[in-house]
Amino acid sequence: MDGTDLRIFSGLVADPFRSDETLAREAGLTGKAVRLRRKRMESRGVLQEYGIHPAAEILGRYSVAWRYVGKDWTELPTSQLSEIEDLAFVMSFRPAFHRVVRFTKEPDPPADPRLARILGHPLGGPLGEPQLSPSVPADRLSRVDWRVLEAVVRAPRASFSNKARHANVSPRTFRIHQSRLDATHALQCAMILNLEREAGLATYGIWLRVDESFDERSVELPRLWDRPHWTRNPRGVYLLGSADNYFEARALELHLQSLPGVVGADPLIPAGGFFARERFLSWIRAERERRFRPEGYA
């Protein structure tokens, strides 16, 4: 993977809906060249999942996260994970670290013992997800909005014409509704990455355990692929970013480890995960049918 691939990759992580044409303008390439590079990263499993999903509030649920350490799977046992009824997605990192998000019916659910058996022992208690809440309540979503949600979750990178056909609307109508849902944070993303599948990617991933003297502003770094993810027990922050080469990436890791207030550091590299796409689709259909069942239907 070269510097151009890295710019395309970073652009997709920042905005999975970004078109190939937009990425091409930013990278100084043609749309066809970007499409070929993107397809190669997808086929190799670097970009494993564009996990677009509705915000938990839209589905009448709470988004709650856990962290597990101990089990280092070459490939996660998806059949076992699929048996956990409220599991939304899992992001795995080397070495042996897993971040799990469940969409639960109550705000403070107990840990699911099946996850511990699959992924290792839990690290602290559940964490409320720090995602932006949607500014449009679920009861203000139209039938078209729900059909658009389903089409986007089913095939996030499909063309507008294909998604519009699935939603039974015109491409222009589909674009308007998707843009509004995205702008109001009704649509969110859990990008599943596996950076072990591609040589040459200059990246760093690190989890810093910190004490009360740590200055949170010190992690406001350029070229982060996602916002810093903070944990409460123990207090820490997970960072994922890129650099021009491996020497620079390593220097950034060493710099972060040396910051005042850091009491421990674990380098982590994204190594795949699990996204419950079919479950999200069933939740969307159930919620849509509940809200728009025909008058007089029991």
KEBA-329567 format. One line per 3 residues: number of its first residue (from 1); for each residue x, y, z of N, C-alpha, C. Coordinates in steps of 0.05 Angstrom, whole numbers, plus 5000, padded with zeros to 4 digits. Layout:
NUM) X Y Z X Y Z X Y Z | ... .
***
This chain:
1) 5017 4976 5000 5000 5000 5000 5018 5025 5000 | 5013 5043 4981 5030 5067 4979 5015 5091 4991 | 5027 5115 4988 5015 5139 4999 4988 5145 4988 .
4) 4984 5140 4962 4958 5145 4950 4937 5127 4961 | 4943 5101 4964 4925 5082 4977 4917 5092 5005 | 4938 5102 5020 4933 5111 5047 4914 5134 5048 .
7) 4916 5153 5029 4897 5175 5028 4869 5166 5022 | 4866 5147 5004 4839 5136 4998 4828 5121 5022 | 4845 5105 5034 4837 5090 5058 4828 5108 5080 .
10) 4844 5129 5086 4837 5148 5107 4812 5163 5101 | 4807 5170 5076 4783 5183 5068 4758 5166 5072 | 4760 5140 5067 4738 5122 5070 4732 5117 5100 .
13) 4753 5116 5116 4749 5112 5145 4735 5136 5157 | 4743 5160 5147 4731 5185 5157 4702 5188 5148 | 4696 5178 5124 4669 5181 5112 4664 5158 5093 .
16) 4651 5137 5102 4647 5113 5085 4629 5119 5061 | 4613 5141 5062 4596 5148 5040 4610 5165 5018 | 4635 5172 5023 4649 5189 5004 4652 5175 4977 .
19) 4644 5188 4956 4644 5176 4930 4672 5173 4919 | 4675 5154 4899 4701 5150 4887 4710 5176 4873 | 4691 5191 4862 4698 5216 4848 4709 5236 4867 .
22) 4697 5238 4891 4708 5257 4911 4735 5248 4920 | 4738 5222 4926 4765 5212 4933 4785 5217 4912 | 4777 5214 4886 4795 5218 4864 4805 5247 4863 .
25) 4787 5266 4868 4795 5294 4867 4816 5300 4890 | 4811 5288 4913 4829 5292 4935 4857 5279 4931 | 4856 5256 4916 4881 5241 4912 4895 5248 4885 .
28) 4882 5265 4869 4893 5272 4843 4893 5249 4823 | 4872 5232 4824 4869 5209 4806 4842 5211 4791 | 4838 5191 4774 4812 5189 4761 4793 5172 4779 .
31) 4767 5174 4775 4749 5158 4790 4753 5129 4786 | 4760 5121 4762 4765 5092 4756 4789 5082 4772 | 4811 5099 4773 4835 5090 4787 4829 5086 4817 .
34) 4813 5105 4829 4806 5102 4857 4789 5077 4861 | 4770 5073 4843 4752 5049 4846 4768 5024 4845 | 4789 5022 4828 4805 4997 4827 4821 4994 4852 .
37) 4832 5016 4863 4848 5014 4888 4830 5006 4911 | 4806 5018 4912 4787 5012 4934 4778 4983 4933 | 4772 4973 4908 4763 4945 4905 4785 4926 4914 .
40) 4810 4933 4908 4832 4916 4916 4834 4914 4947 | 4831 4937 4961 4832 4937 4990 4808 4921 5002 | 4785 4923 4989 4762 4907 4998 4766 4877 4993 .
43) 4776 4870 4970 4780 4842 4963 4801 4829 4981 | 4821 4844 4989 4842 4833 5007 4833 4833 5036 | 4810 4845 5042 4800 4845 5070 4811 4867 5087 .
46) 4825 4887 5075 4834 4909 5091 4810 4926 5100 | 4793 4932 5081 4767 4945 5087 4747 4922 5089 | 4744 4910 5113 4728 4886 5115 4698 4891 5115 .
49) 4689 4912 5129 4660 4917 5131 4655 4947 5132 | 4637 4957 5115 4626 4983 5118 4601 4980 5136 | 4605 4980 5162 4584 4973 5180 4566 4997 5186 .
52) 4550 5006 5166 4531 5027 5171 4507 5016 5186 | 4498 5031 5206 4475 5022 5222 4460 5046 5233 | 4434 5043 5240 4419 5064 5252 4430 5069 5281 .
55) 4427 5093 5291 4433 5099 5319 4415 5081 5336 | 4425 5074 5359 4410 5056 5377 4383 5068 5385 | 4382 5095 5389 4357 5108 5397 4335 5104 5376 .
58) 4343 5104 5351 4324 5100 5329 4310 5073 5332 | 4324 5054 5342 4313 5026 5345 4301 5022 5372 | 4299 5043 5389 4289 5040 5415 4307 5024 5434 .
61) 4333 5027 5430 4353 5012 5446 4375 5030 5456 | 4393 5019 5472 4416 5032 5483 4441 5020 5472 | 4460 5036 5465 4486 5026 5455 4505 5025 5478 .
64) 4514 5001 5485 4531 4996 5508 4555 4980 5499 | 4579 4988 5508 4604 4975 5499 4618 4961 5522 | 4632 4939 5515 4649 4925 5533 4676 4921 5520 .
67) 4697 4916 5536 4723 4909 5526 4731 4882 5538 | 4743 4865 5520 4751 4838 5529 4780 4834 5520 | 4795 4819 5536 4823 4813 5529 4827 4783 5535 .
70) 4845 4771 5520 4853 4743 5526 4853 4725 5502 | 4831 4725 5486 4829 4706 5464 4838 4720 5438 | 4857 4708 5425 4868 4719 5400 4860 4701 5377 .
73) 4837 4707 5364 4827 4691 5342 4839 4700 5316 | 4847 4680 5300 4854 4686 5272 4829 4695 5257 | 4807 4682 5263 4781 4690 5251 4760 4686 5272 .
76) 4744 4706 5278 4724 4704 5299 4703 4683 5293 | 4693 4669 5313 4671 4648 5309 4644 4662 5305 | 4638 4670 5281 4614 4686 5276 4588 4671 5283 .
79) 4588 4645 5280 4564 4629 5287 4558 4631 5317 | 4579 4631 5334 4575 4634 5362 4566 4662 5370 | 4579 4682 5357 4571 4710 5363 4543 4716 5354 .
82) 4534 4703 5332 4507 4708 5322 4485 4698 5342 | 4492 4681 5360 4473 4671 5380 4467 4691 5402 | 4483 4712 5404 4479 4732 5425 4460 4753 5414 .
85) 4435 4753 5424 4413 4766 5411 4415 4796 5407 | 4430 4810 5425 4431 4839 5422 4459 4849 5413 | 4476 4830 5405 4503 4838 5396 4501 4854 5370 .
88) 4513 4877 5369 4513 4894 5345 4538 4890 5329 | 4561 4893 5341 4587 4889 5327 4609 4885 5346 | 4631 4873 5335 4656 4868 5350 4679 4879 5333 .
91) 4697 4894 5345 4721 4903 5332 4745 4890 5347 | 4761 4875 5332 4784 4861 5344 4810 4875 5337 | 4829 4873 5356 4855 4886 5353 4876 4866 5363 .
94) 4899 4866 5350 4922 4851 5360 4937 4869 5379 | 4946 4858 5402 4943 4830 5409 4919 4825 5428 | 4901 4808 5421 4881 4796 5438 4863 4816 5452 .
97) 4854 4837 5438 4837 4858 5449 4812 4860 5432 | 4788 4861 5444 4763 4862 5430 4745 4883 5442 | 4734 4899 5425 4714 4919 5433 4687 4911 5423 .
100) 4668 4907 5441 4641 4896 5435 4620 4917 5440 | 4601 4920 5422 4579 4938 5425 4553 4921 5423 | 4536 4924 5443 4509 4912 5443 4488 4934 5443 .
103) 4466 4929 5429 4443 4947 5429 4422 4934 5447 | 4422 4944 5472 4406 4931 5493 4380 4945 5498 | 4361 4931 5511 4335 4942 5517 4336 4959 5543 .
106) 4356 4955 5560 4359 4971 5584 4386 4985 5584 | 4388 5008 5598 4413 5024 5597 4437 5011 5612 | 4432 4994 5632 4454 4982 5648 4451 4952 5648 .
109) 4455 4939 5626 4451 4910 5625 4475 4895 5637 | 4470 4871 5647 4493 4855 5656 4509 4845 5633 | 4534 4837 5639 4551 4826 5619 4540 4799 5610 .
112) 4544 4792 5585 4535 4766 5575 4558 4746 5578 | 4555 4725 5594 4577 4706 5599 4587 4692 5574 | 4570 4690 5553 4578 4678 5528 4601 4693 5515 .
115) 4600 4720 5518 4622 4736 5506 4648 4731 5520 | 4648 4727 5546 4673 4721 5560 4684 4695 5551 | 4667 4675 5546 4677 4649 5537 4689 4651 5510 .
118) 4679 4668 5493 4688 4671 5466 4713 4689 5464 | 4713 4711 5479 4732 4732 5474 4753 4736 5496 | 4749 4724 5519 4767 4728 5541 4754 4743 5564 .
121) 4769 4752 5584 4757 4764 5608 4751 4793 5602 | 4728 4804 5614 4721 4832 5609 4740 4850 5624 | 4745 4873 5612 4763 4893 5623 4746 4916 5633 .
124) 4739 4915 5659 4721 4936 5670 4692 4930 5664 | 4675 4949 5670 4646 4946 5666 4638 4958 5639 | 4611 4959 5635 4600 4969 5609 4605 4999 5607 .
127) 4607 5008 5582 4612 5036 5576 4590 5046 5558 | 4577 5068 5565 4558 5080 5546 4573 5091 5522 | 4563 5086 5499 4577 5095 5474 4577 5125 5472 .
130) 4600 5138 5466 4601 5167 5464 4593 5178 5437 | 4575 5165 5423 4567 5174 5397 4547 5196 5398 | 4545 5212 5377 4526 5234 5376 4498 5222 5375 .
133) 4480 5233 5391 4452 5224 5390 4439 5236 5365 | 4420 5221 5353 4407 5232 5329 4390 5256 5337 | 4390 5276 5320 4374 5300 5325 4346 5298 5314 .
136) 4340 5275 5300 4313 5270 5291 4302 5246 5306 | 4280 5249 5321 4269 5226 5336 4257 5206 5318 | 4257 5181 5327 4247 5159 5311 4218 5163 5301 .
139) 4201 5176 5318 4173 5179 5311 4169 5201 5289 | 4191 5214 5281 4189 5233 5260 4200 5222 5233 | 4208 5197 5234 4218 5184 5209 4194 5174 5193 .
142) 4194 5179 5167 4173 5171 5150 4177 5142 5140 | 4157 5131 5127 4160 5105 5115 4184 5104 5096 | 4187 5126 5080 4210 5127 5062 4236 5127 5077 .
145) 4238 5142 5099 4262 5142 5116 4269 5114 5124 | 4250 5098 5133 4255 5071 5142 4264 5053 5119 | 4253 5057 5096 4262 5041 5073 4290 5049 5065 .
148) 4296 5075 5067 4323 5084 5060 4343 5072 5081 | 4336 5073 5107 4353 5061 5127 4360 5032 5120 | 4339 5017 5113 4344 4988 5106 4362 4985 5082 .
151) 4358 5001 5061 4374 4999 5037 4403 5006 5043 | 4408 5026 5059 4436 5035 5065 4450 5014 5082 | 4436 5003 5102 4448 4982 5119 4455 4957 5102 .
154) 4437 4951 5084 4440 4927 5067 4465 4929 5049 | 4469 4952 5036 4491 4955 5017 4501 4984 5018 | 4518 4991 5037 4525 5019 5041 4539 5032 5017 .
157) 4556 5016 5002 4571 5028 4980 4558 5023 4953 | 4534 5012 4953 4520 5009 4927 4513 5036 4915 | 4508 5037 4889 4502 5062 4876 4475 5072 4886 .
160) 4470 5098 4883 4444 5110 4891 4422 5097 4876 | 4426 5091 4850 4405 5079 4834 4397 5051 4845 | 4417 5035 4853 4411 5008 4863 4397 5010 4890 .
163) 4407 5028 4908 4394 5031 4934 4366 5042 4931 | 4363 5061 4913 4336 5073 4909 4316 5052 4899 | 4326 5034 4881 4308 5013 4871 4299 4995 4894 .
166) 4317 4989 4912 4309 4972 4935 4289 4987 4953 | 4292 5013 4956 4274 5029 4973 4249 5037 4958 | 4247 5031 4932 4224 5038 4916 4219 5068 4915 .
169) 4241 5084 4911 4239 5113 4907 4258 5120 4884 | 4257 5145 4876 4275 5155 4855 4303 5159 4867 | 4324 5158 4851 4351 5163 4862 4353 5191 4875 .
172) 4340 5211 4864 4341 5238 4876 4328 5238 4903 | 4305 5225 4906 4291 5223 4932 4308 5208 4952 | 4321 5186 4942 4338 5170 4960 4361 5187 4970 .
175) 4374 5202 4952 4397 5218 4960 4389 5239 4981 | 4366 5251 4978 4357 5272 4997 4352 5259 5024 | 4339 5236 5025 4333 5223 5051 4358 5213 5064 .
178) 4376 5200 5049 4401 5190 5061 4417 5213 5072 | 4420 5235 5057 4435 5258 5066 4424 5269 5092 | 4397 5270 5094 4385 5281 5118 4390 5262 5142 .
181) 4387 5236 5137 4392 5217 5159 4420 5218 5168 | 4439 5221 5150 4467 5222 5156 4473 5248 5172 | 4462 5270 5163 4468 5296 5175 4456 5298 5203 .
184) 4434 5283 5209 4422 5284 5235 4432 5261 5253 | 4453 5247 5245 4465 5226 5260 4447 5202 5265 | 4426 5199 5248 4410 5175 5250 4425 5151 5238 .
187) 4444 5157 5220 4461 5136 5208 4489 5138 5221 | 4499 5116 5230 4526 5116 5242 4542 5093 5230 | 4568 5092 5237 4586 5073 5223 4603 5059 5243 .
190) 4606 5032 5239 4625 5016 5254 4643 5003 5233 | 4663 5017 5223 4680 5007 5203 4698 4984 5214 | 4696 4961 5201 4712 4938 5210 4737 4936 5192 .
193) 4760 4939 5204 4786 4940 5189 4803 4916 5197 | 4820 4908 5178 4840 4888 5184 4866 4896 5171 | 4882 4911 5186 4907 4922 5175 4929 4902 5172 .
196) 4925 4877 5182 4944 4856 5178 4944 4845 5150 | 4923 4852 5135 4920 4841 5108 4936 4856 5086 | 4948 4878 5094 4961 4895 5074 4988 4904 5084 .
199) 5009 4896 5069 5036 4906 5075 5039 4935 5066 | 5056 4949 5081 5063 4976 5072 5045 4998 5084 | 5024 4991 5099 5007 5012 5110 5020 5024 5135 .
202) 5027 5050 5134 5040 5063 5156 5019 5072 5175 | 5015 5057 5197 4994 5063 5216 5003 5059 5244 | 4989 5071 5263 4994 5064 5290 4967 5062 5305 .
205) 4965 5044 5323 4943 5041 5341 4953 5036 5368 | 4942 5050 5388 4953 5048 5415 4931 5054 5435 | 4932 5040 5457 4914 5045 5480 4931 5055 5503 .
208) 4926 5079 5512 4941 5091 5534 4925 5090 5560 | 4937 5078 5580 4925 5080 5607 4937 5104 5621 | 4919 5121 5632 4928 5147 5642 4918 5152 5670 .
211) 4931 5171 5684 4921 5179 5710 4908 5206 5708 | 4901 5218 5731 4886 5243 5732 4903 5267 5722 | 4929 5264 5721 4946 5287 5712 4948 5288 5682 .
214) 4937 5269 5668 4940 5269 5638 4923 5291 5626 | 4935 5305 5607 4922 5327 5593 4909 5316 5568 | 4882 5316 5567 4867 5304 5545 4873 5318 5518 .
217) 4881 5343 5520 4887 5358 5495 4911 5347 5480 | 4928 5332 5495 4953 5322 5482 4947 5301 5461 | 4923 5290 5460 4917 5269 5440 4902 5281 5416 .
220) 4900 5308 5414 4887 5320 5391 4908 5322 5369 | 4913 5299 5356 4934 5296 5337 4923 5298 5308 | 4940 5307 5289 4931 5306 5261 4931 5277 5251 .
223) 4914 5272 5230 4913 5247 5216 4904 5223 5233 | 4887 5230 5253 4872 5208 5266 4850 5199 5248 | 4845 5173 5247 4824 5162 5230 4797 5162 5244 .
226) 4797 5166 5270 4772 5167 5285 4777 5184 5309 | 4756 5193 5323 4759 5209 5347 4772 5191 5369 | 4786 5203 5388 4796 5187 5410 4773 5173 5425 .
229) 4777 5147 5431 4757 5132 5447 4767 5129 5475 | 4752 5141 5494 4760 5141 5522 4747 5118 5537 | 4761 5107 5557 4750 5087 5575 4751 5098 5603 .
232) 4734 5087 5620 4731 5098 5648 4746 5080 5668 | 4745 5054 5665 4755 5037 5686 4770 5013 5673 | 4796 5015 5671 4813 5037 5679 4812 5061 5659 .
235) 4820 5084 5669 4819 5108 5652 4840 5106 5630 | 4831 5110 5605 4850 5108 5583 4837 5118 5558 | 4853 5118 5536 4844 5127 5510 4856 5110 5488 .
238) 4840 5103 5469 4849 5088 5446 4851 5107 5422 | 4874 5106 5408 4879 5123 5385 4887 5106 5361 | 4877 5114 5337 4885 5101 5312 4890 5123 5292 .
241) 4914 5123 5280 4922 5143 5261 4942 5133 5241 | 4951 5151 5224 4970 5143 5203 4994 5162 5203 | 5014 5153 5188 5039 5169 5185 5050 5164 5157 .
244) 5071 5179 5150 5081 5176 5123 5097 5151 5119 | 5108 5140 5141 5123 5115 5139 5124 5102 5166 | 5135 5078 5168 5135 5063 5193 5153 5076 5214 .
247) 5174 5089 5205 5191 5102 5225 5176 5125 5239 | 5161 5140 5223 5145 5162 5235 5123 5151 5253 | 5110 5129 5244 5089 5117 5260 5100 5107 5287 .
250) 5123 5095 5286 5136 5085 5311 5143 5109 5329 | 5153 5131 5317 5160 5154 5333 5135 5166 5347 | 5113 5166 5333 5088 5175 5345 5080 5158 5369 .
253) 5082 5131 5365 5076 5113 5387 5093 5119 5412 | 5120 5123 5407 5138 5128 5429 5132 5155 5442 | 5124 5175 5425 5117 5201 5436 5092 5199 5454 .
256) 5072 5184 5445 5048 5181 5461 5054 5167 5487 | 5071 5146 5487 5077 5131 5511 5092 5149 5531 | 5106 5169 5522 5122 5186 5539 5108 5210 5551 .
259) 5082 5214 5543 5067 5237 5552 5064 5236 5583 | 5065 5260 5596 5060 5260 5625 5032 5249 5632 | 5031 5233 5652 5005 5221 5660 4999 5194 5649 .
262) 5016 5184 5630 5012 5158 5618 5025 5137 5637 | 5009 5118 5646 5019 5097 5664 5023 5070 5650 | 5014 5068 5626 5017 5043 5611 5008 5047 5582 .
265) 5019 5031 5564 5012 5034 5536 5013 5007 5522 | 4992 5001 5507 4990 4976 5492 4986 4982 5463 | 5006 4976 5446 5003 4980 5417 4982 4960 5407 .
268) 4964 4970 5390 4942 4954 5380 4938 4959 5350 | 4933 4938 5335 4929 4941 5306 4901 4928 5299 | 4884 4942 5285 4858 4930 5278 4861 4904 5263 .
271) 4846 4884 5271 4850 4857 5259 4823 4844 5254 | 4804 4859 5244 4778 4847 5236 4757 4851 5257 | 4736 4835 5254 4713 4837 5272 4688 4823 5261 .
274) 4666 4832 5272 4640 4820 5266 4619 4842 5265 | 4603 4843 5245 4581 4862 5243 4555 4848 5238 | 4535 4852 5255 4510 4837 5253 4490 4850 5233 .
277) 4498 4850 5208 4482 4864 5188 4453 4853 5186 | 4450 4827 5185 4423 4815 5183 4406 4822 5208 | 4419 4823 5231 4404 4831 5255 4395 4859 5253 .
280) 4412 4877 5244 4403 4905 5241 4380 4907 5222 | 4381 4892 5200 4359 4893 5181 4333 4883 5193 | 4335 4862 5209 4310 4852 5222 4300 4872 5242 .
283) 4317 4885 5257 4308 4906 5276 4295 4929 5261 | 4306 4937 5239 4294 4959 5223 4266 4951 5213 | 4264 4927 5202 4238 4918 5192 4217 4916 5214 .
286) 4225 4906 5237 4207 4903 5260 4197 4930 5270 | 4216 4949 5271 4209 4976 5281 4191 4990 5261 | 4197 4987 5235 4180 5000 5215 4152 4988 5215 .
289) 4150 4962 5217 4123 4949 5217 4108 4957 5242 | 4122 4960 5265 4108 4968 5289 4097 4996 5287 | 4112 5014 5274 4104 5042 5273 4083 5047 5250 .
292) 4083 5030 5230 4066 5036 5207 4047 5012 5200 | 4040 4997 5221 4021 4975 5216 3994 4987 5207 | 3979 4974 5190 3954 4985 5180 3934 4990 5203 .
295) 3918 5011 5199 3898 5018 5219 3879 4994 5224 | 3875 4988 5250 3858 4966 5257 3872 4940 5259 | 3898 4940 5252 3914 4915 5253 3921 4909 5282 .
298) 3916 4885 5292 3922 4878 5319 3949 4866 5322 .
***
